[in-house]
């Protein structure tokens, strides 16, 4: 559960739904529909955040293509 961001997000979502009657911070009805909706919303948010941020901050990947252009094989203008 702790190694999968989507699983952890789902469980945090339904847990926050259960805390809703005890807090003024957010208000959700405790129902089966909200159980799944909040779990899925939290799971998707966790997945997106995991794809954007890593241990060293914002993730950025550069894919360098190994395409070297040889000037002698290009078309001639004149």
ROSE-4610 file (N, C-alpha, C; in Angstrom, 1 decimal, always signed):
// ROSE-4610
residu = [X/X/X/X/X/X/X/X/X/X/X/X/X/X/X/X/X/X/X/X/X/X/X/X/X/X/X/X/X/X/X/X/X/X/X/X/X/X/X/X/X/X/X/X/X/X/X/X/X/X/X/X/X/X/X/X/X/X/X/X/X/X/X/X/X/X/X/X/X/X/X/X/X/X/X/X/X/X/X/X/X/X/X/X/X/X/X/X/X/X/X/X/X/X/X/X/X/X/X/X/X/X/X/X/X/X/X/X/X/X/X/X/X/X/X/X/X/X/X/X/X/X/X/X/X/X/X/X/X/X/X/X/X/X/X/X/X/X/X/X/X/X/X/X/X/X/X/X/X/X/X/X/X/X/X/X/X/X/X/X/X/X/X/X/X/X/X/X/X/X/X/X/X/X/X/X/X/X/X/X/X/X/X/X/X/X/X/X/X/X/X/X/X/X/X/X/X/X/X/X/X/X/X/X/X/X/X/X/X/X/X/X/X/X/X/X/X/X/X/X/X/X/X/X/X/X/X/X/X/X/X/X/X/X]
num = [1/1/1/2/2/2/3/3/3/4/4/4/5/5/5/6/6/6/7/7/7/8/8/8/9/9/9/10/10/10/11/11/11/12/12/12/13/13/13/14/14/14/15/15/15/16/16/16/17/17/17/18/18/18/19/19/19/20/20/20/21/21/21/22/22/22/23/23/23/24/24/24/25/25/25/26/26/26/27/27/27/28/28/28/29/29/29/30/30/30/31/31/31/32/32/32/33/33/33/34/34/34/35/35/35/36/36/36/37/37/37/38/38/38/39/39/39/40/40/40/41/41/41/42/42/42/43/43/43/44/44/44/45/45/45/46/46/46/47/47/47/48/48/48/49/49/49/50/50/50/51/51/51/52/52/52/53/53/53/54/54/54/55/55/55/56/56/56/57/57/57/58/58/58/59/59/59/60/60/60/61/61/61/62/62/62/63/63/63/64/64/64/65/65/65/66/66/66/67/67/67/68/68/68/69/69/69/70/70/70/71/71/71/72/72/72/73/73/73/74/74/74/75/75/75/76/76/76/77/77/77/78/78/78]
x = [+0.8/+0.0/+0.9/+2.0/+2.8/+3.7/+3.8/+4.7/+4.0/+2.7/+1.8/+1.1/+1.4/+0.8/-0.8/-1.2/-2.6/-3.4/-2.8/-3.4/-3.4/-2.3/-2.3/-3.3/-3.3/-4.3/-5.7/-6.1/-7.4/-7.8/-6.9/-7.1/-7.2/-6.4/-6.5/-7.8/-8.3/-9.6/-10.7/-10.8/-12.0/-11.8/-10.5/-10.3/-10.7/-10.4/-10.9/-12.4/-13.1/-14.5/-15.0/-14.4/-14.8/-14.5/-13.5/-13.2/-14.1/-14.9/-15.7/-16.7/-17.4/-18.3/-17.7/-16.4/-15.7/-14.9/-15.0/-14.2/-15.1/-14.7/-15.4/-14.6/-13.5/-12.6/-13.2/-13.9/-14.6/-15.8/-16.8/-18.1/-18.5/-18.5/-18.9/-19.9/-20.9/-21.8/-21.1/-21.3/-20.7/-21.7/-21.3/-22.1/-21.2/-21.7/-20.9/-20.5/-21.3/-20.9/-19.8/-19.8/-18.7/-17.5/-17.6/-16.5/-15.7/-16.3/-15.6/-15.2/-16.0/-15.7/-14.5/-14.5/-13.3/-12.1/-12.3/-11.1/-10.5/-11.3/-10.8/-10.2/-10.8/-10.3/-8.9/-8.8/-7.6/-6.5/-6.9/-6.0/-5.4/-6.3/-5.9/-5.0/-5.3/-4.5/-3.1/-3.0/-1.8/-0.9/-1.6/-0.8/-0.2/-1.0/-0.5/+0.6/+0.4/+1.5/+2.8/+2.6/+3.8/+4.5/+3.7/+4.3/+5.0/+4.6/+5.1/+6.3/+6.2/+7.2/+7.9/+9.2/+10.0/+10.8/+11.7/+12.5/+13.4/+13.7/+14.6/+13.9/+12.5/+11.7/+11.0/+10.8/+10.0/+10.8/+10.1/+10.7/+10.8/+12.0/+12.1/+13.1/+12.6/+13.4/+13.7/+15.0/+15.4/+15.7/+15.1/+15.4/+16.2/+17.4/+18.3/+18.3/+17.9/+17.9/+19.3/+19.7/+21.0/+20.9/+20.4/+20.3/+21.3/+22.4/+23.4/+23.1/+23.1/+22.9/+24.2/+24.4/+25.6/+25.3/+26.1/+25.9/+26.1/+26.9/+27.1/+26.0/+25.1/+23.9/+22.7/+22.7/+21.6/+21.4/+20.2/+19.9/+20.7/+21.1/+21.8/+20.8/+21.1/+20.2/+20.4/+21.6/+21.9/+22.2]
y = [-1.2/+0.0/+1.3/+1.3/+2.5/+2.7/+1.7/+1.8/+2.2/+2.2/+2.5/+3.8/+4.9/+6.2/+6.1/+5.3/+5.2/+4.5/+3.5/+2.7/+3.6/+4.3/+5.1/+6.3/+6.9/+7.9/+7.5/+6.3/+5.8/+5.6/+5.1/+4.9/+6.2/+7.1/+8.5/+9.1/+8.9/+9.5/+9.0/+7.7/+7.2/+7.5/+7.5/+7.9/+9.3/+10.2/+11.6/+11.7/+10.8/+10.8/+10.4/+9.5/+9.0/+10.1/+11.0/+12.0/+13.2/+13.3/+14.4/+14.8/+13.9/+14.3/+15.0/+14.8/+15.3/+16.6/+17.1/+18.3/+19.4/+20.6/+21.7/+22.1/+21.4/+21.7/+21.3/+20.2/+19.8/+19.0/+19.0/+18.3/+17.4/+16.1/+15.1/+14.2/+13.8/+12.8/+11.4/+10.7/+9.3/+8.4/+8.0/+7.1/+6.3/+5.2/+4.4/+5.1/+5.9/+6.7/+7.6/+8.4/+9.2/+8.5/+7.3/+6.4/+6.2/+5.8/+5.5/+6.8/+7.8/+9.1/+9.8/+9.9/+10.5/+9.6/+8.3/+7.4/+7.6/+7.6/+7.7/+9.1/+10.1/+11.5/+11.6/+11.1/+11.2/+10.3/+9.1/+8.3/+8.9/+9.5/+10.2/+11.4/+12.2/+13.3/+12.8/+11.7/+11.2/+10.7/+10.1/+9.6/+10.8/+11.8/+13.0/+13.7/+13.8/+14.5/+13.6/+12.3/+11.4/+11.5/+11.7/+11.9/+13.2/+14.2/+15.6/+15.8/+15.3/+15.6/+14.3/+14.4/+13.2/+13.6/+12.7/+13.0/+14.2/+14.6/+15.8/+17.0/+17.0/+18.2/+17.8/+18.8/+18.6/+17.6/+16.6/+15.7/+16.3/+16.2/+16.6/+15.6/+15.2/+14.2/+14.8/+14.6/+15.0/+13.8/+13.6/+12.5/+13.0/+12.7/+13.1/+12.1/+12.5/+11.6/+11.5/+10.3/+10.2/+10.2/+11.3/+11.5/+12.6/+12.2/+13.1/+13.3/+14.6/+14.9/+15.1/+14.4/+14.5/+15.6/+16.6/+17.7/+17.2/+16.2/+15.8/+15.0/+14.5/+13.8/+14.7/+15.9/+16.8/+17.3/+17.8/+18.2/+19.5/+19.7/+20.9/+22.0/+23.2/+24.3/+24.8/+24.7/+25.2/+24.1]
z = [+0.0/+0.0/+0.0/+0.7/+0.8/-0.4/-1.2/-2.4/-3.7/-3.6/-4.8/-4.5/-5.3/-5.0/-5.3/-6.2/-6.5/-5.3/-4.8/-3.7/-2.4/-2.2/-1.0/-1.1/-2.3/-2.5/-2.3/-2.8/-2.6/-1.1/-0.4/+1.1/+1.8/+1.5/+2.1/+1.8/+0.6/+0.2/+1.0/+1.2/+2.0/+3.5/+3.9/+5.3/+5.6/+4.7/+4.9/+4.9/+4.1/+4.1/+5.5/+6.1/+7.5/+8.5/+8.3/+9.2/+9.1/+8.0/+7.6/+8.7/+9.4/+10.5/+11.7/+11.8/+13.0/+12.8/+11.6/+11.3/+10.6/+10.7/+10.0/+8.7/+8.5/+7.4/+6.0/+6.0/+4.7/+5.2/+4.3/+4.6/+3.5/+3.8/+2.8/+3.5/+2.8/+3.3/+3.3/+4.4/+4.5/+3.7/+2.5/+1.7/+0.8/+0.3/-0.6/-1.9/-2.4/-3.6/-3.3/-2.2/-1.8/-1.5/-0.9/-0.6/-1.9/-3.0/-4.2/-4.9/-4.9/-5.6/-5.0/-3.7/-3.0/-3.1/-3.0/-3.2/-4.6/-5.6/-7.0/-7.2/-6.7/-6.9/-6.2/-5.0/-4.3/-5.0/-5.5/-6.2/-7.4/-8.2/-9.4/-9.1/-8.1/-7.7/-7.2/-6.5/-6.0/-7.2/-8.2/-9.4/-10.2/-10.4/-11.1/-10.4/-9.1/-8.3/-8.3/-8.3/-8.4/-9.7/-10.8/-12.1/-12.3/-11.6/-11.7/-10.8/-9.5/-8.5/-8.1/-7.9/-7.4/-6.2/-5.8/-4.6/-4.7/-5.9/-6.1/-6.6/-6.4/-6.9/-8.2/-9.0/-10.3/-11.2/-11.7/-12.6/-14.0/-14.6/-16.0/-16.7/-17.8/-18.6/-19.9/-20.3/-21.6/-22.4/-23.5/-24.3/-25.5/-25.5/-26.6/-27.6/-28.8/-29.9/-30.5/-30.9/-31.4/-33.0/-33.4/-34.9/-35.3/-35.8/-36.3/-37.8/-38.2/-39.6/-40.3/-41.4/-42.1/-43.2/-43.3/-44.2/-45.7/-45.9/-47.3/-47.9/-47.1/-47.6/-47.7/-47.3/-47.5/-48.9/-49.2/-50.6/-50.9/-52.1/-52.5/-52.9/-52.7/-53.0/-54.4/-55.0/-56.3/-57.3]
